[in-house]
Amino acid sequence: MASAQVQLPHDLQAIVKEEDSQIDASSERPKDRIVFPARELKIYRGNDPTCWKWVYMPDTHGALVEVALLLRIDRLDVSKEFSARRLTPGNYYGVYFVLMMTDGEYGFKDHPVNFQLVAPNQPTVQHQKDLSELPKNKWVDVPVGGFYRDPKMTGHLKISMFEHGPQLKGGLIVNKLVIQPVNKPE
């Protein structure tokens, strides 16, 4: 089998360096909407195959995405922390998890899950939701809360979903976390 010779540009390293710097610079530019897939979330025991199973499923728009299926755990803890500078100043943002409950879900009824949003220099937003009441086998946007991205805001946003009761729970599928602009609250 013959192999082809490929001539690389003489300034390949300079080109790669320039492309890397453009990629790095763009990742710090403010954005209007940010989506964190399940793999980018901090999931307690997320790499333990007795607790979570990573599978591919159709997303809300039909594309196959990797999601985290909760098999069995007593301590549910899913979170994300990121720089407020990644969001466009002057916008109001809504934050939500995209979740699915399977037919075989257990351990959630009468054990509401806590949703929490901590934004710099703003009151903490926290509420509870009984996930057993969600429709089964359907992606649902579960709101965490909202905040105003003040132009002077520095620091990190902390978003979490947790339930630390002693009962075992399973049948929850975590798809992604979404932060997107919303209309100014009344």
C-alpha positions as CSV (number, residue, x, y, z in Angstrom):
1,M,0.0,0.0,0.0
2,A,1.5,3.3,-1.0
3,S,1.5,6.2,1.4
4,A,1.1,9.8,0.4
5,Q,3.5,12.5,1.5
6,V,1.8,15.5,2.9
7,Q,3.7,18.9,2.8
8,L,3.0,20.9,6.0
9,P,3.3,24.6,6.0
10,H,6.7,25.9,7.1
11,D,5.0,28.2,9.7
12,L,2.7,25.5,11.1
13,Q,3.6,26.2,14.7
14,A,2.8,29.9,14.3
15,I,-0.5,29.1,12.7
16,V,-1.5,26.7,15.5
17,K,-0.4,29.2,18.1
18,E,-2.5,32.0,16.5
19,E,-5.6,29.7,16.2
20,D,-5.2,28.6,19.9
21,S,-5.1,32.3,21.0
22,Q,-8.3,33.0,19.0
23,I,-10.0,30.0,20.6
24,D,-8.9,31.1,24.1
25,A,-10.0,34.7,23.5
26,S,-13.4,33.7,22.2
27,S,-14.1,31.5,25.2
28,E,-13.9,34.5,27.5
29,R,-16.2,36.7,25.4
30,P,-19.6,37.3,27.0
31,K,-22.4,35.2,25.6
32,D,-26.2,35.6,25.6
33,R,-26.9,31.8,26.1
34,I,-24.8,29.1,27.6
35,V,-25.5,25.4,27.7
36,F,-23.6,23.0,29.9
37,P,-24.1,19.4,28.8
38,A,-24.3,16.8,31.6
39,R,-20.6,15.9,31.2
40,E,-19.7,19.5,32.1
41,L,-21.6,19.4,35.4
42,K,-20.2,18.3,38.7
43,I,-22.2,15.2,39.5
44,Y,-21.6,13.5,42.9
45,R,-20.3,10.0,42.1
46,G,-21.0,10.7,38.4
47,N,-18.2,8.3,37.3
48,D,-19.3,5.5,39.6
49,P,-21.1,2.9,37.3
50,T,-23.1,1.6,40.2
51,C,-24.7,5.1,40.7
52,W,-24.8,6.7,37.2
53,K,-24.9,5.4,33.7
54,W,-23.8,7.6,30.8
55,V,-25.9,6.9,27.7
56,Y,-26.8,8.6,24.4
57,M,-30.4,9.8,23.9
58,P,-32.2,12.1,21.6
59,D,-32.1,15.7,22.9
60,T,-35.1,18.1,22.9
61,H,-34.4,18.8,19.2
62,G,-33.7,15.1,18.2
63,A,-29.9,15.2,18.2
64,L,-28.1,12.4,20.1
65,V,-26.5,13.7,23.2
66,E,-24.7,12.1,26.2
67,V,-26.8,12.2,29.3
68,A,-26.5,10.9,32.9
69,L,-29.0,8.3,34.0
70,L,-29.3,8.0,37.8
71,L,-29.3,4.3,38.7
72,R,-29.2,4.3,42.4
73,I,-27.9,6.8,45.0
74,D,-28.8,8.3,48.3
75,R,-27.1,11.7,47.9
76,L,-28.2,13.6,44.8
77,D,-25.8,16.5,44.1
78,V,-25.5,18.1,40.6
79,S,-23.9,21.5,40.3
80,K,-22.0,24.0,38.2
81,E,-19.8,27.0,39.0
82,F,-18.6,29.4,36.4
83,S,-17.4,33.0,35.9
84,A,-20.1,35.7,35.6
85,R,-17.9,37.4,33.0
86,R,-19.0,34.7,30.5
87,L,-22.5,36.3,30.4
88,T,-23.5,39.6,28.6
89,P,-23.7,42.5,31.0
90,G,-27.1,44.2,31.3
91,N,-29.2,41.1,30.6
92,Y,-31.6,39.3,32.8
93,Y,-31.0,35.5,32.8
94,G,-33.1,32.5,33.5
95,V,-31.5,29.2,34.7
96,Y,-32.9,25.8,34.3
97,F,-32.0,22.1,34.2
98,V,-33.3,19.9,31.4
99,L,-34.3,16.6,33.1
100,M,-36.4,13.5,32.5
101,M,-38.0,11.1,34.9
102,T,-38.3,7.5,33.7
103,D,-41.3,5.2,34.4
104,G,-39.2,3.4,37.0
105,E,-38.2,6.4,39.0
106,Y,-38.1,5.9,42.8
107,G,-37.1,7.7,46.0
108,F,-38.3,11.2,44.9
109,K,-42.0,11.1,45.9
110,D,-42.4,13.2,49.1
111,H,-38.7,14.0,49.0
112,P,-38.4,17.3,47.1
113,V,-35.2,18.2,45.4
114,N,-33.6,21.6,46.3
115,F,-32.7,24.0,43.5
116,Q,-30.3,26.8,44.3
117,L,-28.8,29.8,42.4
118,V,-26.1,31.9,44.0
119,A,-25.1,35.0,42.0
120,P,-22.5,37.5,43.2
121,N,-24.0,40.4,45.1
122,Q,-27.6,39.1,44.8
123,P,-29.9,37.3,47.1
124,T,-29.7,33.5,46.9
125,V,-32.6,31.9,45.0
126,Q,-33.7,28.6,46.4
127,H,-36.8,26.4,46.1
128,Q,-37.9,22.8,46.1
129,K,-39.6,20.6,43.6
130,D,-41.0,17.1,43.8
131,L,-39.5,15.6,40.7
132,S,-41.8,12.5,40.9
133,E,-44.6,14.9,39.6
134,L,-42.8,15.5,36.3
135,P,-44.2,13.8,33.2
136,K,-42.5,10.5,32.6
137,N,-40.1,9.9,29.6
138,K,-40.2,13.5,28.4
139,W,-37.6,16.3,28.7
140,V,-38.7,19.0,31.1
141,D,-37.2,22.4,31.7
142,V,-37.0,22.7,35.5
143,P,-36.4,26.3,36.5
144,V,-33.7,27.1,39.1
145,G,-34.1,30.9,39.2
146,G,-33.1,34.1,37.5
147,F,-30.7,37.0,38.0
148,Y,-29.6,40.3,36.5
149,R,-26.0,40.3,35.1
150,D,-24.9,43.6,36.5
151,P,-22.1,45.2,34.5
152,K,-20.1,45.4,37.7
153,M,-20.7,41.8,38.6
154,T,-17.5,39.8,39.3
155,G,-17.0,36.3,40.8
156,H,-18.7,33.0,40.1
157,L,-22.3,31.9,39.7
158,K,-23.1,28.7,41.6
159,I,-26.0,26.6,40.4
160,S,-27.1,23.3,42.1
161,M,-29.7,20.7,42.4
162,F,-29.5,18.4,45.5
163,E,-31.4,16.1,47.8
164,H,-29.4,14.5,50.7
165,G,-32.1,12.3,52.3
166,P,-31.1,8.8,53.3
167,Q,-33.6,7.1,50.9
168,L,-32.2,5.5,47.7
169,K,-33.4,7.2,44.5
170,G,-33.1,6.5,40.8
171,G,-34.7,7.0,37.4
172,L,-33.7,10.6,36.9
173,I,-31.9,11.6,33.7
174,V,-29.8,14.8,33.6
175,N,-29.4,16.3,30.1
176,K,-28.0,19.8,30.5
177,L,-28.0,23.1,32.4
178,V,-29.1,26.2,30.4
179,I,-28.6,29.9,31.2
180,Q,-30.3,32.2,28.7
181,P,-31.7,35.7,28.5
182,V,-35.3,36.3,29.7
183,N,-37.5,39.4,29.7
184,K,-37.0,41.8,32.6
185,P,-39.1,40.5,35.6
186,E,-42.0,42.8,36.6
